[in-house]
Amino acid sequence: MSVRELVVLGTASQVPTRQRNHNGYVLLWDGEGILFDPGEGTQRQMLHTSVAAHDLTRICLTHFHGDHTLGLPGVIQHMSLDGVPHEVTAHYPASGQTYFARLRHATPFHDTVALRQAPVTGPGVIAGGADEPEVPFTLEVRELSHRIDAFGYRLTEPDTRRMLPEKLAERGISGPDVGLLQRRGELRGVRLEEVSEPRAGQRFAFVMDTRLCEGVYELAQGCDMLVIESTFLHADAELAEVSGHLTAYQAGRVAAGAGVRHLVLTHFSQRYQDTSLFAAEARAAGFEGTLTAAEDLTRVPVPKRR
C-alpha cells in the first residue's frame, strides 16, 4: 500500500529549544523519501521515527543557513555506514556549492553513498517530467526572498482519470478490460473519456525562510499540503520582514488564497513557547482547511486524493 505522509523531525528556527529540535522533514511519497532541510540533530531524530537512511532517495535544501543544513554531514555518513545501495539525489542552490562541498565531506569517513549532486540555478522543473519519465511526479522550484539565495520546492503528481463503474457497466466493460481501456484509450468503440472523469494529481509544497514574494504564492497554489515557515507572530511583522521571514498570519492568508487543503505551520522562533497561537493567527487570516502547528516527531498524512 502506498504511503504519503510528512514526518516532522524538527520545528525550531535559528537555535533548538528544550521542546523543538532544529529543522528536518521527510516526505514519504509512495517509494520515495525526500529529506528537506536537515538541521543539526536530524539523524538522531530519525532514530525516534520509523524513517531509516535506506528510505531516503532525495535531499532538498532550501538554502544554506545552519539551522537548515548542519545535519547534512551526519545524514550522509549515516547512509554510507548503513550501505544505502541506491542513488540519492541532492538538490540545493547552486550559489552555495562551496558550502555543500564542505558539508558533504565535513570529516573523514568511508564514503560509499552514491550521492548525485543536482544544484539548482533558477526556477523551473528539476526532476520528473518528459526528461525523466521514470520519476512518478514533477519536482519544481521557485525563488524565495531571504537574506541569501533560497528556493522553495513543489511536487506535482500527474493528473489521471477516475473510472466510473456505472458508465463501465452500461457499456459492458469489466475485469481486465478496464485496464486495457485505460492503457489504450479506446476499447470496442468505447472511448476512455466516456466512462471516466478527470482526477487531479496531488500537490505538495515546501516553503522555508522567506518574505512574501511571488514564489511563495506560486508554490502554494492549489496544494493538497503546504508546509510553510511561520517564524513570527504578526505582532512582530516588522522583524519578520527585516529578517526575511513570514508570520503565521501571512502564511494563513497565502494558504487561504491559494486553496490549500492542509496547512502545516513550522519553523517557530525560540521567543514563543505556545504554538497554538500560530494556528489561531492562521485561522484569523481566513484559512478554513485542515491546519497543523507542527510538533517534533509527529507524522502528518497527506490528504487523500480528491
C-alpha positions as CSV (number, residue, x, y, z in Angstrom):
1,M,0.0,0.0,0.0
2,S,1.3,3.4,-0.9
3,V,2.2,5.8,1.9
4,R,2.1,9.6,1.6
5,E,2.9,11.5,4.7
6,L,5.1,14.1,6.2
7,V,7.4,13.1,9.1
8,V,8.4,16.1,11.2
9,L,11.9,15.8,12.7
10,G,12.3,19.3,14.0
11,T,10.4,22.6,14.0
12,A,12.8,25.2,15.5
13,S,14.3,28.2,13.8
14,Q,17.9,29.6,14.4
15,V,18.5,27.6,17.6
16,P,16.9,24.5,19.1
17,T,14.9,24.7,22.3
18,R,14.1,22.1,25.0
19,Q,10.9,21.2,23.1
20,R,12.0,21.8,19.5
21,N,14.9,20.3,17.5
22,H,16.4,22.1,14.5
23,N,14.6,21.7,11.2
24,G,14.2,18.4,9.4
25,Y,11.3,17.0,7.4
26,V,10.9,13.8,5.4
27,L,8.2,13.5,2.8
28,L,7.3,9.8,2.2
29,W,5.7,9.6,-1.2
30,D,5.0,6.0,-2.2
31,G,8.5,4.7,-2.8
32,E,10.3,8.0,-2.4
33,G,11.7,9.5,0.7
34,I,12.6,13.2,0.3
35,L,14.5,14.8,3.2
36,F,14.1,18.6,3.4
37,D,16.4,20.9,5.2
38,P,18.3,18.6,7.7
39,G,19.3,20.8,10.6
40,E,21.6,19.7,13.4
41,G,20.4,16.5,15.1
42,T,18.5,15.2,12.1
43,Q,20.0,11.7,12.2
44,R,19.2,11.3,15.9
45,Q,15.6,12.5,15.3
46,M,15.3,9.9,12.6
47,L,16.1,7.2,15.2
48,H,12.9,8.2,17.1
49,T,10.8,7.6,14.0
50,S,10.4,4.7,11.6
51,V,12.4,6.6,8.9
52,A,15.7,4.9,8.1
53,A,18.6,6.0,5.9
54,H,17.6,3.4,3.3
55,D,14.2,5.3,2.9
56,L,15.9,8.5,1.6
57,T,16.0,9.0,-2.1
58,R,16.4,12.8,-2.4
59,I,17.7,15.6,-0.2
60,C,16.3,19.1,-0.9
61,L,17.9,22.1,0.7
62,T,16.1,25.5,0.5
63,H,19.2,27.5,1.5
64,F,22.5,27.2,3.4
65,H,21.8,28.7,6.8
66,G,23.0,26.4,9.6
67,D,19.6,25.5,11.1
68,H,18.7,24.0,7.7
69,T,21.9,22.2,6.8
70,L,24.2,21.3,9.7
71,G,22.6,17.9,10.0
72,L,23.6,17.0,6.4
73,P,27.1,15.6,7.2
74,G,25.7,13.2,9.7
75,V,22.9,12.0,7.4
76,I,25.4,11.4,4.5
77,Q,27.8,9.5,6.8
78,H,24.8,7.5,8.2
79,M,23.8,6.5,4.7
80,S,27.3,5.3,4.0
81,L,27.6,3.4,7.2
82,D,24.2,1.7,6.5
83,G,25.3,0.9,3.0
84,V,22.4,2.5,1.2
85,P,22.5,0.8,-2.2
86,H,20.6,3.2,-4.4
87,E,21.5,6.6,-5.8
88,V,20.4,9.6,-3.7
89,T,19.9,13.0,-5.5
90,A,20.8,16.2,-3.7
91,H,19.1,19.5,-4.8
92,Y,20.4,22.8,-3.4
93,P,21.1,26.4,-4.5
94,A,24.0,26.4,-6.9
95,S,25.4,29.6,-5.4
96,G,26.1,27.5,-2.2
97,Q,28.2,24.9,-4.0
98,T,31.2,25.7,-1.7
99,Y,29.1,25.2,1.4
100,F,27.7,21.9,0.0
101,A,31.2,20.6,-0.6
102,R,32.2,21.4,2.9
103,L,29.2,19.7,4.4
104,R,29.5,16.7,2.0
105,H,33.0,16.0,3.3
106,A,33.0,17.7,6.7
107,T,35.0,14.9,8.3
108,P,36.9,11.8,7.0
109,F,34.7,8.7,6.6
110,H,34.4,5.6,4.4
111,D,32.3,7.2,1.7
112,T,30.2,4.7,-0.2
113,V,26.9,6.5,-0.8
114,A,26.0,7.3,-4.4
115,L,25.1,10.9,-4.0
116,R,24.2,12.7,-7.2
117,Q,24.6,16.5,-6.9
118,A,21.9,18.4,-8.8
119,P,22.4,22.1,-7.9
120,V,19.5,24.5,-8.6
121,T,20.3,27.5,-10.8
122,G,16.8,29.0,-11.2
123,P,13.1,28.5,-11.2
124,G,11.6,25.5,-13.1
125,V,11.4,21.8,-13.2
126,I,14.3,20.0,-11.6
127,A,13.1,16.3,-11.7
128,G,10.5,14.3,-13.5
129,G,8.5,15.4,-16.5
130,A,9.3,14.4,-20.1
131,D,13.1,14.2,-19.4
132,E,12.7,11.7,-16.6
133,P,9.5,9.7,-17.2
134,E,10.6,7.1,-14.6
135,V,10.1,9.7,-11.8
136,P,6.4,9.5,-10.8
137,F,6.0,13.2,-10.2
138,T,7.3,16.6,-11.2
139,L,9.6,18.4,-8.8
140,E,10.0,22.1,-9.4
141,V,11.4,25.1,-7.6
142,R,10.7,28.8,-7.3
143,E,12.9,31.6,-5.9
144,L,12.2,32.9,-2.5
145,S,13.1,36.2,-0.8
146,H,15.5,35.7,2.1
147,R,18.9,37.1,3.1
148,I,20.7,34.6,0.9
149,D,19.7,32.6,-2.2
150,A,16.8,30.4,-1.3
151,F,14.3,28.2,-3.2
152,G,11.0,26.5,-2.4
153,Y,10.0,23.1,-3.7
154,R,6.8,21.9,-5.2
155,L,5.9,18.3,-6.0
156,T,3.1,17.6,-8.5
157,E,1.6,14.2,-9.3
158,P,0.4,13.9,-12.9
159,D,-3.4,14.2,-13.4
160,T,-5.2,11.0,-14.1
161,R,-8.8,9.9,-14.8
162,R,-11.3,8.3,-12.3
163,M,-13.2,5.4,-13.7
164,L,-17.0,5.5,-13.3
165,P,-18.3,2.0,-12.5
166,E,-21.9,2.8,-13.7
167,K,-20.6,4.0,-17.1
168,L,-18.4,0.9,-17.4
169,A,-21.3,-1.4,-16.6
170,E,-23.6,0.4,-19.2
171,R,-21.0,-0.4,-21.9
172,G,-20.3,-3.9,-20.7
173,I,-16.7,-3.3,-19.7
174,S,-15.4,-5.1,-16.6
175,G,-12.4,-7.1,-15.2
176,P,-9.1,-6.9,-17.2
177,D,-10.8,-4.9,-19.9
178,V,-10.9,-1.9,-17.7
179,G,-7.1,-1.8,-17.5
180,L,-6.9,-2.4,-21.2
181,L,-9.2,0.6,-21.9
182,Q,-7.1,2.8,-19.6
183,R,-3.9,1.9,-21.4
184,R,-5.3,2.1,-25.0
185,G,-7.7,4.9,-24.5
186,E,-10.4,3.1,-26.6
187,L,-11.8,-0.4,-26.5
188,R,-14.6,-1.9,-28.7
189,G,-15.7,1.6,-29.8
190,V,-15.8,2.9,-26.2
191,R,-13.5,5.9,-25.5
192,L,-11.9,6.4,-22.1
193,E,-13.5,9.9,-21.8
194,E,-16.9,8.3,-22.0
195,V,-16.5,6.1,-18.9
196,S,-14.2,8.3,-16.7
197,E,-13.7,11.8,-15.4
198,P,-10.6,13.9,-14.8
199,R,-8.8,13.4,-11.4
200,A,-6.3,16.0,-10.3
201,G,-2.9,14.7,-9.1
202,Q,-1.8,15.6,-5.6
203,R,0.3,18.6,-5.0
204,F,2.8,19.3,-2.1
205,A,4.9,22.4,-1.5
206,F,7.7,23.2,1.0
207,V,8.4,26.8,1.7
208,M,11.0,27.9,4.2
209,D,12.8,31.1,5.1
210,T,11.3,33.9,3.0
211,R,9.4,37.1,3.0
212,L,6.2,37.3,1.0
213,C,7.1,37.1,-2.7
214,E,5.7,35.8,-6.0
215,G,7.4,32.5,-5.5
216,V,5.5,31.8,-2.3
217,Y,2.2,32.2,-4.0
218,E,3.2,30.1,-7.0
219,L,4.4,27.3,-4.8
220,A,1.2,27.3,-2.7
221,Q,-1.4,27.4,-5.4
222,G,-3.8,24.5,-5.3
223,C,-1.7,22.4,-2.9
224,D,-3.1,19.4,-1.0
225,M,-0.4,20.1,1.6
226,L,1.6,23.2,2.2
227,V,4.5,23.1,4.7
228,I,5.5,26.7,5.3
229,E,7.6,28.7,7.8
230,S,5.8,30.9,10.3
231,T,8.7,32.1,12.3
232,F,6.9,35.0,13.9
233,L,3.5,36.1,15.2
234,H,2.1,39.1,13.4
235,A,2.8,41.5,16.3
236,D,6.5,41.0,15.1
237,A,5.7,41.5,11.4
238,E,8.3,44.3,11.1
239,L,11.0,42.0,12.5
240,A,9.9,39.2,10.1
241,E,10.3,41.5,7.1
242,V,13.7,42.7,8.1
243,S,15.0,39.2,8.8
244,G,13.4,37.6,5.7
245,H,10.6,35.5,7.3
246,L,6.9,35.1,7.4
247,T,4.3,35.5,10.2
248,A,1.6,32.9,10.9
249,Y,-1.0,35.4,9.7
250,Q,0.8,35.8,6.4
251,A,1.1,32.1,6.0
252,G,-2.6,31.7,6.7
253,R,-3.5,34.4,4.1
254,V,-1.4,32.7,1.5
255,A,-2.9,29.3,2.1
256,A,-6.5,30.7,2.1
257,G,-6.0,32.5,-1.2
258,A,-4.2,29.5,-2.8
259,G,-6.9,27.0,-1.9
260,V,-4.6,24.8,0.2
261,R,-6.3,21.8,1.8
262,H,-3.9,21.1,4.6
263,L,-1.7,23.8,6.0
264,V,1.4,22.8,8.2
265,L,3.0,25.7,10.1
266,T,6.6,25.3,11.3
267,H,10.0,26.9,11.9
268,F,8.9,28.7,15.1
269,S,11.2,31.3,16.7
270,Q,12.5,30.4,20.2
271,R,10.9,33.5,21.6
272,Y,7.5,31.7,21.5
273,Q,6.5,28.8,23.6
274,D,2.8,28.3,22.7
275,T,2.5,27.2,19.1
276,S,-1.3,27.2,19.3
277,L,-1.0,31.0,18.9
278,F,0.4,30.4,15.4
279,A,-2.6,28.2,14.5
280,A,-5.0,30.9,15.9
281,E,-3.4,33.6,13.7
282,A,-3.6,31.5,10.6
283,R,-7.3,31.0,11.3
284,A,-7.8,34.7,11.9
285,A,-6.2,35.2,8.4
286,G,-9.1,33.3,6.9
287,F,-7.7,29.8,6.4
288,E,-10.5,27.3,6.9
289,G,-8.9,24.0,5.8
290,T,-7.1,21.4,7.9
291,L,-4.4,23.1,10.0
292,T,-1.4,21.7,11.9
293,A,1.0,23.6,14.0
294,A,3.8,21.1,13.6
295,E,5.4,19.4,16.6
296,D,8.7,17.4,16.6
297,L,8.4,13.6,15.8
298,T,4.8,13.8,14.5
299,R,3.5,12.3,11.3
300,V,1.1,14.3,9.1
301,P,-0.8,12.3,6.4
302,V,-1.1,14.0,3.0
303,P,-4.9,14.4,2.4
304,K,-6.5,11.7,0.3
305,R,-6.8,12.4,-3.4
306,R,-9.8,14.5,-4.4
